[in-house]
Amino acid sequence: MTELSENPAERAQMYIVSFESAVHEFVPRKKDTLVRNLNVTRIADTIERYLKDAHYYLEHDKPSTSLASIAYAEGLLDALKFLELVEIRNAQ
């Protein structure tokens, strides 16, 4: 397995290229638009795993990887909020 660069500029470039590729392949679904609770639970589990990863990488002197992990977690949570599938209690 190849060691990922901890250089923030290199890391950002890698994520941008990867994301642009995904965005260009994005096609809205026209069928079932209902979101099932199971899917929200799955996304919530993924958010928790990214959060744990962020802590792990920060504790192991990989701050760029930690930042990427927490950014993914925040993006997933934002998506759930924008879709009005969750609400944040005690939000300030």
Residue frames as qw, qx, qy, qz and C-alpha x, y, z in Angstrom:
[[0.000, 0.890, 0.457, 0.000, 0.00, 0.00, 0.00],
 [0.407, 0.476, -0.010, 0.780, 1.30, 3.45, -0.93],
 [0.303, -0.484, -0.439, 0.694, 1.83, 5.98, 1.87],
 [0.158, 0.866, 0.400, 0.257, -0.35, 9.04, 1.29],
 [0.365, 0.371, -0.146, 0.841, 1.36, 12.40, 1.27],
 [0.313, -0.676, -0.517, 0.421, 0.88, 14.57, 4.34],
 [0.177, -0.088, 0.160, 0.967, 1.67, 17.68, 2.29],
 [0.314, 0.551, 0.537, -0.556, -1.61, 19.65, 2.41],
 [0.344, 0.578, -0.293, -0.680, -1.19, 21.03, -1.13],
 [0.186, 0.204, -0.908, -0.315, -0.56, 17.59, -2.62],
 [0.117, 0.285, 0.906, -0.290, -3.41, 16.13, -0.60],
 [0.353, 0.574, 0.274, -0.686, -5.82, 18.88, -1.66],
 [0.323, 0.453, -0.563, -0.611, -4.88, 18.39, -5.32],
 [0.075, 0.013, -0.992, -0.096, -5.53, 14.65, -5.03],
 [0.195, 0.449, 0.753, -0.439, -8.95, 15.21, -3.45],
 [0.334, 0.578, -0.022, -0.744, -9.93, 17.89, -5.97],
 [0.272, 0.309, -0.762, -0.501, -9.09, 15.66, -8.95],
 [0.033, -0.158, -0.983, 0.084, -10.97, 12.74, -7.41],
 [0.222, 0.519, 0.562, -0.604, -13.99, 14.88, -6.52],
 [0.322, 0.498, -0.272, -0.757, -14.15, 16.52, -9.95],
 [0.198, 0.109, -0.911, -0.345, -14.25, 13.10, -11.54],
 [0.025, 0.359, 0.891, -0.276, -17.14, 12.05, -9.29],
 [0.237, 0.557, 0.260, -0.752, -19.05, 15.30, -9.90],
 [0.304, 0.387, -0.522, -0.696, -18.80, 14.88, -13.67],
 [0.252, -0.047, -0.945, -0.203, -20.28, 11.38, -13.36],
 [0.195, 0.221, 0.662, -0.689, -23.13, 12.51, -11.08],
 [0.290, -0.235, -0.644, -0.668, -26.60, 11.61, -12.36],
 [0.453, -0.127, 0.427, -0.772, -29.74, 12.33, -10.30],
 [0.087, 0.163, 0.983, 0.013, -31.93, 9.29, -9.70],
 [0.386, -0.116, -0.287, -0.869, -35.37, 9.50, -11.15],
 [0.600, -0.295, -0.723, -0.173, -36.87, 6.50, -9.40],
 [0.625, -0.605, -0.475, 0.131, -37.38, 5.93, -5.69],
 [0.183, 0.637, -0.218, 0.717, -36.62, 9.24, -3.97],
 [0.690, -0.666, -0.046, -0.280, -37.67, 8.09, -0.51],
 [0.250, 0.528, -0.708, 0.396, -34.87, 7.82, 1.98],
 [0.804, -0.368, -0.455, -0.105, -35.22, 4.94, 4.35],
 [0.522, -0.809, 0.218, -0.158, -34.23, 5.14, 8.01],
 [0.925, -0.138, 0.190, 0.297, -31.71, 2.37, 7.40],
 [0.603, 0.555, 0.053, 0.571, -29.82, 4.61, 4.97],
 [0.161, -0.876, 0.144, -0.431, -29.74, 7.48, 7.48],
 [0.804, -0.550, 0.227, 0.002, -28.42, 5.07, 10.11],
 [0.874, 0.173, 0.143, 0.431, -25.75, 3.87, 7.68],
 [0.328, 0.744, -0.044, 0.581, -24.67, 7.43, 6.96],
 [0.467, -0.816, 0.172, -0.295, -24.63, 8.24, 10.70],
 [0.914, -0.290, 0.190, 0.210, -22.37, 5.22, 11.26],
 [0.700, 0.439, 0.080, 0.557, -20.04, 6.45, 8.51],
 [0.041, -0.873, 0.093, -0.477, -19.93, 9.90, 10.13],
 [0.718, -0.658, 0.212, -0.078, -18.92, 8.30, 13.45],
 [0.908, -0.001, 0.176, 0.380, -16.17, 6.29, 11.74],
 [0.454, 0.669, 0.004, 0.589, -14.77, 9.39, 10.03],
 [0.340, -0.859, 0.143, -0.355, -14.80, 11.18, 13.39],
 [0.863, -0.433, 0.227, 0.125, -12.88, 8.33, 15.02],
 [0.788, 0.331, 0.127, 0.503, -10.43, 8.36, 12.11],
 [0.138, 0.859, -0.057, 0.490, -9.92, 12.11, 12.57],
 [0.590, -0.754, 0.247, -0.147, -9.01, 11.59, 16.22],
 [0.930, -0.115, 0.227, 0.264, -6.71, 8.68, 15.38],
 [0.659, 0.518, 0.084, 0.539, -4.78, 10.52, 12.68],
 [0.085, -0.896, 0.132, -0.415, -4.43, 13.65, 14.80],
 [0.729, -0.619, 0.287, -0.049, -3.02, 11.57, 17.66],
 [0.862, -0.035, 0.348, 0.367, -0.60, 9.89, 15.24],
 [0.234, -0.606, 0.261, 0.714, 0.86, 13.13, 13.87],
 [0.250, 0.238, 0.709, 0.615, -1.03, 13.11, 10.56],
 [0.144, 0.482, 0.369, -0.781, -2.97, 16.37, 10.77],
 [0.304, 0.256, -0.458, -0.795, -3.76, 16.60, 7.05],
 [0.325, -0.144, -0.907, -0.228, -5.38, 13.18, 7.09],
 [0.081, -0.412, -0.722, 0.550, -7.22, 14.11, 10.28],
 [0.205, 0.398, 0.023, -0.894, -8.52, 17.26, 8.61],
 [0.357, 0.087, -0.692, -0.621, -9.72, 15.32, 5.58],
 [0.245, -0.258, -0.930, 0.089, -11.52, 12.81, 7.79],
 [0.019, 0.491, 0.556, -0.671, -13.36, 15.44, 9.78],
 [0.252, 0.320, -0.260, -0.876, -14.22, 17.33, 6.59],
 [0.323, -0.091, -0.852, -0.401, -15.84, 14.18, 5.18],
 [0.169, -0.402, -0.827, 0.355, -17.79, 13.70, 8.40],
 [0.095, 0.463, 0.241, -0.848, -18.97, 17.30, 8.35],
 [0.272, 0.181, -0.536, -0.779, -20.00, 17.06, 4.70],
 [0.291, -0.243, -0.909, -0.173, -22.12, 13.98, 5.34],
 [0.105, -0.495, -0.657, 0.558, -23.77, 15.63, 8.34],
 [0.152, 0.372, -0.082, -0.912, -24.45, 18.77, 6.30],
 [0.287, -0.015, -0.749, -0.598, -26.07, 16.66, 3.58],
 [0.238, -0.408, -0.873, 0.124, -28.38, 15.02, 6.11],
 [0.028, -0.520, -0.389, 0.760, -29.30, 18.45, 7.51],
 [0.173, 0.266, -0.356, -0.879, -29.90, 19.98, 4.06],
 [0.348, -0.143, -0.819, -0.434, -32.18, 17.08, 3.16],
 [0.515, -0.372, 0.213, -0.742, -33.97, 17.65, 6.48],
 [0.800, -0.053, -0.591, -0.091, -33.33, 14.05, 7.50],
 [0.605, -0.316, -0.517, 0.516, -31.81, 15.01, 10.86],
 [0.119, -0.913, -0.025, -0.389, -31.89, 17.95, 13.17],
 [0.505, 0.226, -0.536, 0.637, -29.14, 19.04, 15.50],
 [0.519, -0.762, -0.386, -0.019, -30.33, 19.36, 19.08],
 [0.501, -0.760, -0.017, 0.414, -28.78, 22.15, 21.13],
 [0.605, 0.404, 0.212, 0.653, -27.26, 23.71, 17.99],
 [0.285, -0.680, -0.183, 0.650, -25.75, 27.08, 18.76]]
